[in-house]
């Protein structure tokens, strides 16, 4: 399936799945009323979930943070820190 066709079909199914969830009906009832195979519904539910996971992973790979060299972190600070954040062996001091 081409990306465009997949995107259009996925968008259509996202609307249908949202409609089913908001209806309060079971999947079986909702599919029966619309003459949709339950297997098709669950197939697209799985595909949409996989797409969402891929999108989330992609967003996590594009980080707005920049890694600082270790020697910058070892700089002596003579003022008391306003706040200290520790995670594992990493410490970040915030000065005012």
C-alpha positions as a Markdown table, in Angstrom:
| # | Residue | x | y | z |
|---|---|---|---|---|
| 1 | Unk | 0.0 | 0.0 | 0.0 |
| 2 | Unk | 1.4 | 3.4 | -0.9 |
| 3 | Unk | 2.1 | 5.8 | 1.9 |
| 4 | Unk | -0.6 | 8.2 | 0.7 |
| 5 | Unk | -3.2 | 5.4 | 0.4 |
| 6 | Unk | -2.2 | 4.1 | 3.8 |
| 7 | Unk | -2.5 | 7.6 | 5.4 |
| 8 | Unk | -5.9 | 8.2 | 3.9 |
| 9 | Unk | -7.2 | 4.8 | 4.9 |
| 10 | Unk | -5.6 | 5.1 | 8.4 |
| 11 | Unk | -7.2 | 8.5 | 8.8 |
| 12 | Unk | -10.6 | 7.1 | 7.9 |
| 13 | Unk | -10.2 | 4.2 | 10.3 |
| 14 | Unk | -9.1 | 6.5 | 13.1 |
| 15 | Unk | -12.4 | 8.3 | 12.7 |
| 16 | Unk | -14.3 | 5.1 | 12.7 |
| 17 | Unk | -12.5 | 3.7 | 15.7 |
| 18 | Unk | -13.1 | 6.9 | 17.6 |
| 19 | Unk | -16.8 | 6.8 | 16.7 |
| 20 | Unk | -17.0 | 3.2 | 18.0 |
| 21 | Unk | -15.4 | 4.1 | 21.3 |
| 22 | Unk | -17.7 | 7.1 | 21.8 |
| 23 | Unk | -20.8 | 5.0 | 20.9 |
| 24 | Unk | -20.5 | 2.9 | 24.1 |
| 25 | Unk | -21.3 | -0.2 | 22.0 |
| 26 | Unk | -19.1 | -3.3 | 22.0 |
| 27 | Unk | -16.9 | -3.9 | 19.0 |
| 28 | Unk | -19.1 | -6.8 | 18.0 |
| 29 | Unk | -22.3 | -4.8 | 18.1 |
| 30 | Unk | -20.8 | -1.7 | 16.4 |
| 31 | Unk | -19.3 | -3.8 | 13.6 |
| 32 | Unk | -22.4 | -5.8 | 13.1 |
| 33 | Unk | -24.5 | -2.6 | 12.8 |
| 34 | Unk | -22.2 | -1.3 | 10.1 |
| 35 | Unk | -21.5 | -4.6 | 8.3 |
| 36 | Unk | -17.8 | -4.4 | 9.1 |
| 37 | Unk | -15.8 | -7.5 | 9.9 |
| 38 | Unk | -14.5 | -7.5 | 13.4 |
| 39 | Unk | -11.1 | -8.8 | 12.1 |
| 40 | Unk | -10.9 | -5.7 | 9.9 |
| 41 | Unk | -11.6 | -3.4 | 12.8 |
| 42 | Unk | -9.0 | -5.0 | 15.0 |
| 43 | Unk | -6.5 | -5.1 | 12.1 |
| 44 | Unk | -6.8 | -1.3 | 11.7 |
| 45 | Unk | -6.7 | -0.7 | 15.5 |
| 46 | Unk | -3.4 | -2.6 | 15.6 |
| 47 | Unk | -2.0 | -0.7 | 12.6 |
| 48 | Unk | -3.0 | 2.7 | 14.2 |
| 49 | Unk | -1.4 | 1.7 | 17.5 |
| 50 | Unk | 1.8 | 0.7 | 15.7 |
| 51 | Unk | 1.8 | 4.0 | 13.8 |
| 52 | Unk | 1.4 | 5.9 | 17.0 |
| 53 | Unk | 4.3 | 4.0 | 18.6 |
| 54 | Unk | 6.5 | 4.7 | 15.6 |
| 55 | Unk | 5.6 | 8.4 | 15.7 |
| 56 | Unk | 6.4 | 8.6 | 19.4 |
| 57 | Unk | 9.8 | 6.9 | 18.9 |
| 58 | Unk | 10.6 | 9.3 | 16.1 |
| 59 | Unk | 9.8 | 12.3 | 18.3 |
| 60 | Unk | 12.0 | 10.9 | 21.0 |
| 61 | Unk | 14.9 | 10.6 | 18.6 |
| 62 | Unk | 14.7 | 14.3 | 17.7 |
| 63 | Unk | 15.8 | 15.7 | 21.1 |
| 64 | Unk | 15.8 | 19.4 | 21.8 |
| 65 | Unk | 18.6 | 18.8 | 24.4 |
| 66 | Unk | 22.3 | 19.2 | 23.7 |
| 67 | Unk | 24.9 | 17.1 | 25.4 |
| 68 | Unk | 27.5 | 19.1 | 27.3 |
| 69 | Unk | 31.2 | 18.0 | 27.5 |
| 70 | Unk | 32.1 | 16.5 | 30.9 |
| 71 | Unk | 34.7 | 19.1 | 31.7 |
| 72 | Unk | 32.1 | 21.8 | 31.7 |
| 73 | Unk | 30.2 | 19.9 | 34.4 |
| 74 | Unk | 33.3 | 19.8 | 36.6 |
| 75 | Unk | 33.7 | 23.5 | 36.8 |
| 76 | Unk | 34.0 | 24.8 | 40.4 |
| 77 | Unk | 31.0 | 26.8 | 41.6 |
| 78 | Unk | 31.6 | 29.0 | 44.7 |
| 79 | Unk | 28.0 | 30.2 | 45.1 |
| 80 | Unk | 25.5 | 28.0 | 46.8 |
| 81 | Unk | 23.1 | 26.4 | 44.4 |
| 82 | Unk | 19.4 | 27.5 | 44.4 |
| 83 | Unk | 18.4 | 24.0 | 43.4 |
| 84 | Unk | 20.1 | 20.7 | 42.8 |
| 85 | Unk | 18.8 | 17.9 | 40.6 |
| 86 | Unk | 20.2 | 14.4 | 40.8 |
| 87 | Unk | 19.5 | 11.4 | 38.7 |
| 88 | Unk | 21.8 | 8.5 | 39.2 |
| 89 | Unk | 25.3 | 9.7 | 39.0 |
| 90 | Unk | 24.4 | 13.0 | 37.3 |
| 91 | Unk | 24.0 | 16.2 | 39.2 |
| 92 | Unk | 22.8 | 19.5 | 37.9 |
| 93 | Unk | 23.0 | 22.7 | 40.1 |
| 94 | Unk | 20.9 | 25.7 | 39.3 |
| 95 | Unk | 22.3 | 29.1 | 40.3 |
| 96 | Unk | 20.4 | 32.3 | 40.7 |
